[in-house]
Amino acid sequence: MKAEQQYIDLFTQYEAMICQHSAEALNAPRAKAFADFEALGFPTRKQERYRYTEVSKYFAPDYGLNLNRLQIPVNPYEVFKCDVPNMSTSLYFVVNDAFDKHDHPTAQLPEGVIFGCLKEVAETHPELVKKYYGKLADTSKDGVVAFNTMFAQDGVLMYIPKNMVLEKPIQLVNILRADVNFLVNRRILIIVESGAQARLLICDHAMDDVNFLSTQVIEAYVGENAVFDLYELEETHNSTVRFSKLYVNQEAGSNVLLNGMTLHNGTTCNSADVTLAGPGAEVNLCGMAIADKNEQVDNSTFIDHKASDCTSNELFKYVLDDQAVGAFAGKVLVREGAQRTSSQQTNRNICATREARMYTQPQLEIYADDVKCSHGATVGQLDEGALFYMQQRGISLKEARLLLMFAFVNEVIDHIRMDALKDRLHLLVEKRFRGELNKCQGCAICK
């Protein structure tokens, strides 16, 4: 039996239960998503964005799903202690794919701001969710997105009203918790209205040493002259598989920073689609991956310059050790009429062993004549000359390798616009390279 069939049968049998434990706004697109999934199935290697990831094999095993929305017996505020110095955040949790409803004094937001359970907000503010949910994530184009839309019953909604400046960052911690191999489907809907400013940090952690498979779809709408930062940090373990889809739509004059960092994982397949829909919009899209053993990190990006006078800067860096595999595919499309576009795409990679593998494919597609666009990619090893120079000055080979790798990825970390998080990540990356960091040091459940 193909991997798709077990989920087609599952949805057919339990569709009523899935809908019963969700909200009408989330249920509305399920039927179309199911039809799209039946037609598409899981993506294959013939598709450009999945050339290096065999999706169906990760969905083939038998996983548990919490379709009946049973309460998970854990209070994350009691087991998770974030110890990032000098970083004050409004802290929230998702346990598997359900928004955690425990109250916490740090989770205090200004009047008008909404950050909470997507299912409940869809019931109290149905028009808000209906207007945005599923509008960017097209189920007819990607089988994983269709799959997620079929099964997602809850998630998170972030709403920042017009001209609201949110001084304190919001931190969302995704915790994977199960006693058996488990599958979760998360949704995150972000709405930052015109003139608003906000920052969101999303951290992924795995509490138990079982096989986890997670799908995640994030839709972000950023209004005119709004400023929005999204940071994603993955620190799980070698038995986790993650498929994450990020969609961002930017209006005129908006400024967005997207920074995704993979420090520990099993197999990760991330994609980001950014549409610069209004003149003067700017996006900085960054990524960093540190992988060893048999870990795999696959990032694909698509930046669509629809309007004139827009800017996109893209920087991805990988450090691969042992038998790790990395992949990067980045495409920038400059449409006709998108004059005075400025776009730069850079992918730099280090394979620390002969067994590590990196695949990279930067692309530019331009239909305007007044543009400044460039792209480039390199795959190499550590600079032997620099290693020799450092050893001549009394630095051990191990320490010299560490210092060079640390300096290599620092450029991505330095794009972060939160000083406390930037300082903490410098420390975490150094510990990762030294082999001292197996899981997040700020998480009590990981100690």
C-alpha positions, 0 to 999 in steps of 0.5 A: 500500500502506498503511503498516501492510502493509509491517510486517505483511509484515515481521513475518510473514516475520521473526518467527522471527528477531525471537524468536531474537534476543530473550528468551522474556519479551519474545517472549510478548506478540508474537503478541497485539501483532501481532494488535492491530496488524493490527486497529488499524493506526497511530493516526489523527487521529480519535483524541484523542491523535493529533489533531495528528500524522499517524502513518502518514506517518512510518512509510510510508518505507523504513527499515532495522531491525536485526532480526538484531542486528548489532553497531554499530561504536561504543564510546559511552564513547569518543565521548560525554563528559558535561561537566555540572559537579558531576554524578556519575552511573552512566552507561550507553548504548543504541545504537539499540535495543540495550543497550551492554555496554562496561564503564565505571568510573562504572557501579557500583551497590550490591548488589541493584540491577539496571540492564542489558540487558533481554534478558539480565535476562529470561534470568537473572531471567525471573520478574521480567520476566514479572511486569511486562513489558507489563502497563501498556502495553496493545497493544489500545489503541494501535497504536504500542504494539502496533508497538513490542511486536511488534518490540522485541528488547532494552532496559533494565531498572532494578530498585531493591530494597525500601528501597534509597536510590540516592544517585548518579543513573543516566544513560542515553544513547540514541544513534542511529547509522546510515548509512541511514534507520533505525527503532529500537524501545526498551523500558525497564522500571523497578521501584522497590520499596517504600521505595526511592529513585532518579533516572534521567536519559535523554538522546536524541542522534543521531550521524548526519545521516540520517532516524531514526524511534524508538518507545519504551515505558517502564513504571514501577512505583513501590512504597509510599512509594518516591521516583522521579525520571525526567528525559528530555532530547531533543537530536537533529536535524530529521530525527528522529521520536520516538514515546514512551509512558510508563506509571507505576503508583504505590502508596500514599504514593509520590512521583514527579517526571516532567520531559520536555524537548525542546530539539532535534528534528524531530517528537516525539509523547510521551504519559504515563499515570500511575495513582495506585493507592494512597492518598496518592500524589503525582505532579509531571508537567512538560514543556518544549518549545523549537521553531523552524523546522518542528519539532513537539512533541506531548505528551499526558498522562492522570492517573488518580486511583484512590485517595483523598488523592492529589495531582497537579501538572502544568505544561507550557510551550512556546516556539514560533518560526518555523513550529513547531507545538506541541500539548498534551492533558492529562486528569485523571480523578478516580474515584468514591471518590477523595476529598480529591484535589488536582489542578492542571494548567497549560499556558502557551505562547508563539508568538514569530511569527504563523506558529507554531501551538499547540493545547491541550486541558486536561480534567477528569473528576470523579466525587468530591465532596470534591476541589480540582481546577483546570486552565488554558491560555494561548497568547500572545506576548511581553509588548510592555510588558515588551519596551518597558520593557527597551528603555527601559533600554538592553537590545536587542530581541533580548536582551529577547526572549531574557530573557523567553523564558528566564524563561518556561521556568525554572519547569519547570527549577526543578522538577528535584531535581538541582542540577547538572542544573538549573544545566546546563539553565539554561545549555543553554536560554540557549544554545538561545535564543541559537542557539549550541546545535545539539546537546548541548555535552557530547557529543563526537560532536556537536562 
